[in-house]
Protein backbone atom coordinates (compact mmCIF):
# COMPACT_ATOMS: atom_id res chain seq x y z
CA UNK A 1 0.00 0.00 0.00
CA UNK A 2 0.98 3.63 -0.43
CA UNK A 3 2.29 4.94 2.90
CA UNK A 4 0.07 7.73 4.25
CA UNK A 5 3.11 9.93 4.84
CA UNK A 6 3.94 10.22 1.13
CA UNK A 7 0.44 10.66 -0.30
CA UNK A 8 0.91 14.42 -0.56
CA UNK A 9 3.88 14.17 -2.94
CA UNK A 10 3.22 12.37 -6.27
CA UNK A 11 6.95 11.87 -6.86
CA UNK A 12 7.12 9.67 -3.76
CA UNK A 13 4.12 7.49 -4.61
CA UNK A 14 5.29 3.92 -5.07
CA UNK A 15 2.16 1.83 -5.47
CA UNK A 16 2.28 -1.94 -5.40
CA UNK A 17 1.73 -3.75 -8.67
CA UNK A 18 -0.22 -6.86 -9.53
CA UNK A 19 2.22 -9.59 -10.63
CA UNK A 20 0.01 -10.93 -13.45
CA UNK A 21 -0.40 -7.58 -15.24
CA UNK A 22 2.30 -5.35 -13.68
CA UNK A 23 -0.43 -2.74 -13.24
CA UNK A 24 -1.16 -0.95 -9.96
CA UNK A 25 -3.20 -3.16 -7.64
CA UNK A 26 -6.74 -2.01 -6.96
CA UNK A 27 -6.17 -0.88 -3.38
CA UNK A 28 -3.36 1.48 -4.32
CA UNK A 29 -5.17 2.54 -7.51
CA UNK A 30 -8.04 3.80 -5.35
CA UNK A 31 -5.56 5.88 -3.38
CA UNK A 32 -4.15 7.32 -6.60
CA UNK A 33 -7.70 8.31 -7.60
CA UNK A 34 -8.16 10.07 -4.26
CA UNK A 35 -4.88 11.94 -4.71
CA UNK A 36 -5.67 13.00 -8.28
CA UNK A 37 -9.19 14.05 -7.28
CA UNK A 38 -7.76 16.51 -4.77
CA UNK A 39 -4.97 17.70 -7.07
CA UNK A 40 -7.12 18.27 -10.15
CA UNK A 41 -9.78 20.07 -8.10
CA UNK A 42 -7.08 22.34 -6.71
CA UNK A 43 -5.54 22.98 -10.13
CA UNK A 44 -8.93 23.22 -11.88
CA UNK A 45 -8.08 20.41 -14.32
CA UNK A 46 -10.44 17.82 -15.81
CA UNK A 47 -10.24 14.22 -14.59
CA UNK A 48 -11.93 11.10 -16.00
CA UNK A 49 -12.05 7.53 -14.73
CA UNK A 50 -12.75 4.63 -17.08
CA UNK A 51 -13.49 1.11 -15.90
CA UNK A 52 -12.82 -1.40 -18.68
CA UNK A 53 -14.01 -4.99 -18.62
CA UNK A 54 -13.33 -7.83 -21.05
CA UNK A 55 -16.65 -9.16 -22.35
CA UNK A 56 -17.64 -12.79 -21.83
CA UNK A 57 -14.34 -13.47 -20.13
CA UNK A 58 -15.39 -16.95 -18.99
CA UNK A 59 -15.86 -18.02 -22.61
CA UNK A 60 -12.61 -16.34 -23.61
CA UNK A 61 -10.77 -18.18 -20.83
CA UNK A 62 -12.27 -21.51 -21.87
CA UNK A 63 -11.17 -20.98 -25.46
CA UNK A 64 -7.65 -19.75 -24.72
CA UNK A 65 -6.86 -21.85 -21.67
CA UNK A 66 -4.86 -20.70 -18.62
CA UNK A 67 -1.74 -19.93 -20.64
CA UNK A 68 -3.61 -17.82 -23.17
CA UNK A 69 -5.49 -15.93 -20.46
CA UNK A 70 -2.20 -15.17 -18.73
CA UNK A 71 -0.80 -13.77 -21.97
CA UNK A 72 -3.85 -11.59 -22.62
CA UNK A 73 -3.74 -10.15 -19.10
CA UNK A 74 0.00 -9.56 -19.39
CA UNK A 75 -0.34 -7.62 -22.63
CA UNK A 76 -3.24 -5.44 -21.46
CA UNK A 77 -0.94 -3.11 -19.52
CA UNK A 78 1.35 -2.21 -22.45
CA UNK A 79 -1.66 -2.11 -24.76
CA UNK A 80 -3.54 0.41 -22.59
CA UNK A 81 -0.38 2.41 -21.96
CA UNK A 82 0.37 2.63 -25.68
CA UNK A 83 -3.17 3.72 -26.46
CA UNK A 84 -3.78 6.29 -23.71
CA UNK A 85 -0.23 7.61 -23.33
CA UNK A 86 2.37 7.69 -20.59
CA UNK A 87 0.43 10.16 -18.40
CA UNK A 88 -2.49 7.82 -17.74
CA UNK A 89 -2.64 5.82 -14.51
CA UNK A 90 -3.62 2.17 -14.83
CA UNK A 91 -5.02 -0.22 -12.24
CA UNK A 92 -6.10 -3.85 -12.28
CA UNK A 93 -8.87 -5.63 -10.39
CA UNK A 94 -8.97 -9.40 -10.89
CA UNK A 95 -10.19 -11.13 -12.90
CA UNK A 96 -10.66 -8.93 -15.96
CA UNK A 97 -11.30 -5.35 -14.88
CA UNK A 98 -8.96 -2.47 -15.66
CA UNK A 99 -9.03 1.10 -14.42
CA UNK A 100 -7.77 4.02 -16.49
CA UNK A 101 -7.37 7.38 -14.76
CA UNK A 102 -7.06 10.21 -17.27
CA UNK A 103 -5.89 13.52 -15.86
CA UNK A 104 -6.15 16.74 -17.86
CA UNK A 105 -8.53 14.96 -20.25
CA UNK A 106 -11.99 16.24 -21.16
CA UNK A 107 -14.97 13.91 -21.20
CA UNK A 108 -15.23 14.28 -24.98
CA UNK A 109 -11.59 13.26 -25.43
CA UNK A 110 -12.01 10.33 -23.06
CA UNK A 111 -15.13 8.99 -24.78
CA UNK A 112 -13.53 9.26 -28.22
CA UNK A 113 -10.33 7.55 -27.09
CA UNK A 114 -12.23 4.72 -25.39
CA UNK A 115 -14.37 4.12 -28.45
CA UNK A 116 -11.32 4.01 -30.72
CA UNK A 117 -9.78 1.43 -28.37
CA UNK A 118 -13.03 -0.56 -28.35
CA UNK A 119 -13.21 -0.69 -32.15
CA UNK A 120 -9.55 -1.57 -32.59
CA UNK A 121 -9.82 -4.25 -29.92
CA UNK A 122 -12.92 -5.75 -31.58
CA UNK A 123 -11.28 -5.95 -35.01
CA UNK A 124 -7.86 -6.87 -33.63
CA UNK A 125 -6.26 -3.93 -35.44
CA UNK A 126 -4.04 -3.01 -32.52
CA UNK A 127 -0.82 -3.69 -34.35
CA UNK A 128 2.03 -6.03 -33.34
CA UNK A 129 3.79 -3.34 -31.32
CA UNK A 130 0.74 -2.98 -29.06
CA UNK A 131 -0.66 -6.50 -28.88
CA UNK A 132 2.54 -8.48 -29.47
CA UNK A 133 0.36 -10.79 -31.57
CA UNK A 134 -1.12 -12.25 -28.38
CA UNK A 135 -4.75 -11.43 -29.10
CA UNK A 136 -6.40 -14.25 -31.07
CA UNK A 137 -7.23 -13.92 -34.75
CA UNK A 138 -10.94 -12.96 -34.86
CA UNK A 139 -11.43 -15.09 -37.98
CA UNK A 140 -10.45 -18.24 -36.08
CA UNK A 141 -11.86 -17.28 -32.68
CA UNK A 142 -15.35 -18.62 -31.98
CA UNK A 143 -16.02 -15.98 -29.29
CA UNK A 144 -15.42 -12.34 -30.23
CA UNK A 145 -12.87 -10.74 -27.93
CA UNK A 146 -14.46 -7.39 -27.08
CA UNK A 147 -14.49 -4.92 -24.23
CA UNK A 148 -16.98 -2.65 -22.54
CA UNK A 149 -16.21 0.54 -20.63
CA UNK A 150 -17.92 2.82 -18.15
CA UNK A 151 -16.74 6.41 -17.82
CA UNK A 152 -17.14 8.76 -14.85
CA UNK A 153 -16.15 12.42 -14.70
CA UNK A 154 -14.79 14.28 -11.67
CA UNK A 155 -16.43 16.02 -9.85
CA UNK A 156 -19.78 15.60 -11.61
CA UNK A 157 -20.02 11.84 -11.01
CA UNK A 158 -17.95 11.67 -7.83
CA UNK A 159 -15.43 13.59 -5.77
CA UNK A 160 -13.32 10.68 -4.50
CA UNK A 161 -12.31 7.13 -5.38
CA UNK A 162 -15.36 5.49 -3.86
CA UNK A 163 -17.94 7.63 -5.65
CA UNK A 164 -16.05 7.81 -8.96
CA UNK A 165 -15.56 4.04 -9.09
CA UNK A 166 -19.21 3.51 -8.17
CA UNK A 167 -20.36 5.78 -11.01
CA UNK A 168 -17.98 4.24 -13.55
CA UNK A 169 -19.01 0.69 -12.59
CA UNK A 170 -22.69 1.57 -12.84
CA UNK A 171 -22.02 2.92 -16.33
CA UNK A 172 -20.14 -0.30 -17.14
CA UNK A 173 -23.13 -2.38 -16.02
CA UNK A 174 -25.35 -0.30 -18.32
CA UNK A 175 -22.96 -1.03 -21.19
CA UNK A 176 -23.18 -4.75 -20.42
CA UNK A 177 -26.98 -4.69 -20.22
CA UNK A 178 -27.16 -2.83 -23.53
CA UNK A 179 -25.34 -5.66 -25.31
CA UNK A 180 -21.64 -5.25 -24.43
CA UNK A 181 -18.89 -4.00 -26.75
CA UNK A 182 -19.69 -0.36 -26.07
CA UNK A 183 -18.67 2.71 -24.07
CA UNK A 184 -21.17 4.12 -21.60
CA UNK A 185 -20.93 7.51 -19.91
CA UNK A 186 -22.19 7.74 -16.34
CA UNK A 187 -25.59 9.40 -16.10
CA UNK A 188 -26.15 11.80 -13.23
CA UNK A 189 -29.47 11.17 -11.57
CA UNK A 190 -31.16 13.29 -8.92
CA UNK A 191 -31.54 11.75 -5.49
CA UNK A 192 -35.04 10.51 -4.61
CA UNK A 193 -36.70 10.44 -1.22
CA UNK A 194 -35.86 7.15 0.46
CA UNK A 195 -39.39 7.04 1.87
CA UNK A 196 -40.60 6.46 -1.68
CA UNK A 197 -38.96 3.01 -1.78
CA UNK A 198 -38.39 1.74 1.77
CA UNK A 199 -41.06 0.51 4.22
CA UNK A 200 -41.22 2.06 7.70
CA UNK A 201 -39.51 -0.88 9.54
CA UNK A 202 -36.48 -0.58 7.28
CA UNK A 203 -36.33 3.20 7.75
CA UNK A 204 -36.53 2.81 11.52
CA UNK A 205 -33.77 0.18 11.44
CA UNK A 206 -31.65 2.48 9.28
CA UNK A 207 -32.13 5.39 11.69
CA UNK A 208 -31.16 3.16 14.63
CA UNK A 209 -28.05 1.91 12.83
CA UNK A 210 -27.05 5.49 12.04
CA UNK A 211 -27.31 6.44 15.72
CA UNK A 212 -25.32 3.41 16.84
CA UNK A 213 -22.52 3.78 14.28
CA UNK A 214 -22.42 7.56 14.16
CA UNK A 215 -22.70 7.49 10.37
CA UNK A 216 -25.17 9.39 8.22
CA UNK A 217 -28.12 7.42 6.88
CA UNK A 218 -27.15 8.38 3.32
CA UNK A 219 -23.63 7.01 3.88
CA UNK A 220 -25.00 3.70 5.19
CA UNK A 221 -27.32 3.42 2.18
CA UNK A 222 -24.46 4.06 -0.24
CA UNK A 223 -22.33 1.38 1.45
CA UNK A 224 -25.21 -1.10 1.21
CA UNK A 225 -25.72 -0.29 -2.48
CA UNK A 226 -22.01 -0.71 -3.15
CA UNK A 227 -22.18 -4.22 -1.68
CA UNK A 228 -25.25 -4.97 -3.79
CA UNK A 229 -23.59 -3.67 -6.96
CA UNK A 230 -20.48 -5.79 -6.27
CA UNK A 231 -22.65 -8.89 -5.78
CA UNK A 232 -24.62 -8.24 -8.97
CA UNK A 233 -21.40 -7.65 -10.88
CA UNK A 234 -20.06 -11.03 -9.73
CA UNK A 235 -23.31 -12.72 -10.72
CA UNK A 236 -23.24 -11.11 -14.17
CA UNK A 237 -19.66 -12.21 -14.71
CA UNK A 238 -20.55 -15.78 -13.76
CA UNK A 239 -23.23 -15.80 -16.49
CA UNK A 240 -20.96 -14.47 -19.23
Rosetta blueprint (number, residue, H / E / L):
1 X L
2 X L
3 X L
4 X H
5 X H
6 X H
7 X L
8 X L
9 X L
10 X H
11 X H
12 X H
13 X L
14 X L
15 X L
16 X L
17 X E
18 X L
19 X L
20 X L
21 X L
22 X L
23 X L
24 X E
25 X E
26 X H
27 X H
28 X H
29 X H
30 X H
31 X H
32 X H
33 X H
34 X H
35 X H
36 X H
37 X H
38 X H
39 X H
40 X H
41 X H
42 X H
43 X H
44 X L
45 X L
46 X L
47 X E
48 X E
49 X E
50 X E
51 X E
52 X E
53 X E
54 X E
55 X L
56 X L
57 X H
58 X H
59 X H
60 X H
61 X H
62 X H
63 X H
64 X H
65 X H
66 X H
67 X H
68 X H
69 X H
70 X H
71 X H
72 X H
73 X H
74 X H
75 X H
76 X H
77 X H
78 X H
79 X H
80 X H
81 X H
82 X H
83 X H
84 X H
85 X L
86 X L
87 X L
88 X L
89 X E
90 X E
91 X E
92 X E
93 X E
94 X L
95 X L
96 X L
97 X E
98 X E
99 X E
100 X E
101 X E
102 X E
103 X E
104 X L
105 X L
106 X L
107 X H
108 X H
109 X H
110 X H
111 X H
112 X H
113 X H
114 X H
115 X H
116 X H
117 X H
118 X H
119 X H
120 X H
121 X H
122 X H
123 X H
124 X L
125 X L
126 X L
127 X L
128 X H
129 X H
130 X H
131 X H
132 X L
133 X L
134 X L
135 X L
136 X L
137 X L
138 X L
139 X L
140 X L
141 X L
142 X L
143 X L
144 X L
145 X L
146 X L
147 X E
148 X E
149 X E
150 X E
151 X E
152 X E
153 X E
154 X E
155 X L
156 X L
157 X L
158 X L
159 X L
160 X L
161 X H
162 X H
163 X H
164 X H
165 X H
166 X H
167 X H
168 X H
169 X H
170 X H
171 X H
172 X H
173 X H
174 X H
175 X H
176 X H
177 X H
178 X L
179 X L
180 X L
181 X L
182 X L
183 X E
184 X E
185 X E
186 X L
187 X L
188 X L
189 X L
190 X L
191 X L
192 X L
193 X L
194 X H
195 X H
196 X H
197 X L
198 X L
199 X L
200 X H
201 X H
202 X H
203 X H
204 X H
205 X H
206 X H
207 X H
208 X H
209 X H
210 X H
211 X H
212 X H
213 X H
214 X L
215 X L
216 X L
217 X H
218 X H
219 X H
220 X H
221 X H
222 X H
223 X H
224 X H
225 X H
226 X H
227 X H
228 X H
229 X H
230 X H
231 X H
232 X H
233 X H
234 X H
235 X H
236 X H
237 X H
238 X H
239 X H
240 X L
